[in-house]
Amino acid sequence: MDELKLDEAISKVIVDGTLKGYLQYLEERKSKKESMSVSGAYA
């Protein structure tokens, strides 16, 4: 199997996009935690 090599700029875009998405996910989780409550019996 051949090894895949990506250009440094493409690699940076992939990492930056992944990081941005993860940070948005964390912000959404924080927002939902503050605005929603789940009963202990359900959780």
N, CA, C and O atoms as a GROMACS GRO file, in nm:
protein
  172
    1MET      N    1   0.085  -0.118   0.000
    1MET     CA    2   0.000   0.000   0.000
    1MET      C    3   0.089   0.124   0.000
    1MET      O    4   0.186   0.131   0.075
    2ASP      N    5   0.056   0.219  -0.084
    2ASP     CA    6   0.135   0.342  -0.094
    2ASP      C    7   0.104   0.436   0.020
    2ASP      O    8  -0.010   0.443   0.068
    3GLU      N    9   0.206   0.508   0.063
    3GLU     CA   10   0.190   0.605   0.171
    3GLU      C   11   0.135   0.735   0.113
    3GLU      O   12   0.182   0.782   0.009
    4LEU      N   13   0.036   0.792   0.180
    4LEU     CA   14  -0.027   0.916   0.133
    4LEU      C   15   0.045   1.035   0.195
    4LEU      O   16   0.062   1.042   0.317
    5LYS      N   17   0.088   1.128   0.111
    5LYS     CA   18   0.153   1.250   0.158
    5LYS      C   19   0.068   1.369   0.116
    5LYS      O   20   0.036   1.385  -0.002
    6LEU      N   21   0.032   1.452   0.213
    6LEU     CA   22  -0.045   1.572   0.183
    6LEU      C   23   0.045   1.694   0.194
    6LEU      O   24   0.139   1.697   0.273
    7ASP      N   25   0.015   1.793   0.113
    7ASP     CA   26   0.085   1.920   0.120
    7ASP      C   27   0.066   1.980   0.260
    7ASP      O   28  -0.038   1.960   0.322
    8GLU      N   29   0.165   2.053   0.308
    8GLU     CA   30   0.157   2.111   0.443
    8GLU      C   31   0.037   2.204   0.457
    8GLU      O   32  -0.027   2.206   0.562
    9ALA      N   33   0.007   2.281   0.354
    9ALA     CA   34  -0.107   2.374   0.360
    9ALA      C   35  -0.239   2.297   0.374
    9ALA      O   36  -0.328   2.338   0.449
   10ILE      N   37  -0.252   2.187   0.301
   10ILE     CA   38  -0.374   2.106   0.310
   10ILE      C   39  -0.386   2.043   0.448
   10ILE      O   40  -0.494   2.040   0.507
   11SER      N   41  -0.274   1.994   0.500
   11SER     CA   42  -0.275   1.935   0.634
   11SER      C   43  -0.318   2.038   0.738
   11SER      O   44  -0.394   2.006   0.829
   12LYS      N   45  -0.269   2.162   0.724
   12LYS     CA   46  -0.304   2.268   0.819
   12LYS      C   47  -0.453   2.300   0.812
   12LYS      O   48  -0.517   2.320   0.915
   13VAL      N   49  -0.509   2.305   0.692
   13VAL     CA   50  -0.652   2.332   0.675
   13VAL      C   51  -0.735   2.223   0.741
   13VAL      O   52  -0.836   2.252   0.806
   14ILE      N   53  -0.694   2.098   0.725
   14ILE     CA   54  -0.767   1.986   0.786
   14ILE      C   55  -0.763   1.997   0.938
   14ILE      O   56  -0.866   1.982   1.004
   15VAL      N   57  -0.645   2.022   0.994
   15VAL     CA   58  -0.632   2.033   1.139
   15VAL      C   59  -0.709   2.153   1.192
   15VAL      O   60  -0.779   2.142   1.293
   16ASP      N   61  -0.697   2.267   1.125
   16ASP     CA   62  -0.769   2.387   1.168
   16ASP      C   63  -0.920   2.366   1.164
   16ASP      O   64  -0.992   2.409   1.255
   17GLY      N   65  -0.969   2.301   1.059
   17GLY     CA   66  -1.112   2.274   1.048
   17GLY      C   67  -1.161   2.180   1.156
   17GLY      O   68  -1.269   2.199   1.213
   18THR      N   69  -1.082   2.077   1.184
   18THR     CA   70  -1.118   1.982   1.290
   18THR      C   71  -1.121   2.051   1.425
   18THR      O   72  -1.214   2.029   1.504
   19LEU      N   73  -1.022   2.133   1.453
   19LEU     CA   74  -1.016   2.206   1.579
   19LEU      C   75  -1.133   2.302   1.593
   19LEU      O   76  -1.194   2.311   1.700
   20LYS      N   77  -1.165   2.374   1.486
   20LYS     CA   78  -1.278   2.468   1.490
   20LYS      C   79  -1.408   2.394   1.519
   20LYS      O   80  -1.490   2.439   1.600
   21GLY      N   81  -1.428   2.281   1.452
   21GLY     CA   82  -1.548   2.202   1.475
   21GLY      C   83  -1.557   2.151   1.617
   21GLY      O   84  -1.664   2.151   1.677
   22TYR      N   85  -1.445   2.106   1.672
   22TYR     CA   86  -1.443   2.055   1.808
   22TYR      C   87  -1.473   2.167   1.908
   22TYR      O   88  -1.547   2.145   2.004
   23LEU      N   89  -1.418   2.285   1.885
   23LEU     CA   90  -1.445   2.398   1.975
   23LEU      C   91  -1.592   2.439   1.968
   23LEU      O   92  -1.650   2.475   2.071
   24GLN      N   93  -1.652   2.434   1.850
   24GLN     CA   94  -1.794   2.463   1.837
   24GLN      C   95  -1.877   2.358   1.910
   24GLN      O   96  -1.977   2.391   1.974
   25TYR      N   97  -1.836   2.234   1.901
   25TYR     CA   98  -1.904   2.124   1.972
   25TYR      C   99  -1.898   2.147   2.123
   25TYR      O  100  -1.999   2.130   2.192
   26LEU      N  101  -1.781   2.185   2.175
   26LEU     CA  102  -1.768   2.210   2.318
   26LEU      C  103  -1.856   2.326   2.363
   26LEU      O  104  -1.917   2.321   2.469
   27GLU      N  105  -1.862   2.431   2.282
   27GLU     CA  106  -1.945   2.547   2.314
   27GLU      C  107  -2.093   2.507   2.317
   27GLU      O  108  -2.167   2.552   2.404
   28GLU      N  109  -2.134   2.425   2.222
   28GLU     CA  110  -2.273   2.377   2.217
   28GLU      C  111  -2.304   2.293   2.341
   28GLU      O  112  -2.411   2.309   2.400
   29ARG      N  113  -2.214   2.206   2.380
   29ARG     CA  114  -2.235   2.123   2.500
   29ARG      C  115  -2.249   2.211   2.624
   29ARG      O  116  -2.336   2.188   2.708
   30LYS      N  117  -2.162   2.313   2.634
   30LYS     CA  118  -2.168   2.404   2.749
   30LYS      C  119  -2.300   2.479   2.751
   30LYS      O  120  -2.362   2.493   2.856
   31SER      N  121  -2.343   2.526   2.634
   31SER     CA  122  -2.470   2.599   2.624
   31SER      C  123  -2.588   2.511   2.664
   31SER      O  124  -2.675   2.554   2.738
   32LYS      N  125  -2.590   2.388   2.614
   32LYS     CA  126  -2.701   2.297   2.645
   32LYS      C  127  -2.700   2.256   2.792
   32LYS      O  128  -2.805   2.240   2.853
   33LYS      N  129  -2.582   2.241   2.848
   33LYS     CA  130  -2.573   2.204   2.990
   33LYS      C  131  -2.636   2.312   3.077
   33LYS      O  132  -2.701   2.281   3.177
   34GLU      N  133  -2.615   2.439   3.040
   34GLU     CA  134  -2.670   2.550   3.117
   34GLU      C  135  -2.820   2.566   3.095
   34GLU      O  136  -2.892   2.605   3.187
   35SER      N  137  -2.869   2.535   2.974
   35SER     CA  138  -3.009   2.564   2.943
   35SER      C  139  -3.103   2.444   2.960
   35SER      O  140  -3.224   2.462   2.964
   36MET      N  141  -3.049   2.325   2.968
   36MET     CA  142  -3.135   2.207   2.977
   36MET      C  143  -3.109   2.133   3.107
   36MET      O  144  -2.998   2.131   3.159
   37SER      N  145  -3.214   2.073   3.158
   37SER     CA  146  -3.196   1.989   3.276
   37SER      C  147  -3.258   1.853   3.248
   37SER      O  148  -3.364   1.842   3.187
   38VAL      N  149  -3.190   1.751   3.294
   38VAL     CA  150  -3.236   1.614   3.275
   38VAL      C  151  -3.255   1.555   3.413
   38VAL      O  152  -3.170   1.572   3.501
   39SER      N  153  -3.365   1.486   3.432
   39SER     CA  154  -3.389   1.428   3.564
   39SER      C  155  -3.286   1.320   3.593
   39SER      O  156  -3.236   1.254   3.502
   40GLY      N  157  -3.253   1.304   3.719
   40GLY     CA  158  -3.157   1.204   3.760
   40GLY      C  159  -3.201   1.063   3.726
   40GLY      O  160  -3.118   0.976   3.698
   41ALA      N  161  -3.332   1.039   3.727
   41ALA     CA  162  -3.383   0.906   3.694
   41ALA      C  163  -3.360   0.874   3.547
   41ALA      O  164  -3.339   0.758   3.511
   42TYR      N  165  -3.365   0.975   3.463
   42TYR     CA  166  -3.344   0.954   3.320
   42TYR      C  167  -3.197   0.935   3.288
   42TYR      O  168  -3.160   0.846   3.211
   43ALA      N  169  -3.114   1.019   3.348
   43ALA     CA  170  -2.970   1.014   3.319
   43ALA      C  171  -2.913   0.890   3.381
   43ALA      O  172  -2.793   0.865   3.370
   0.00000   0.00000   0.00000
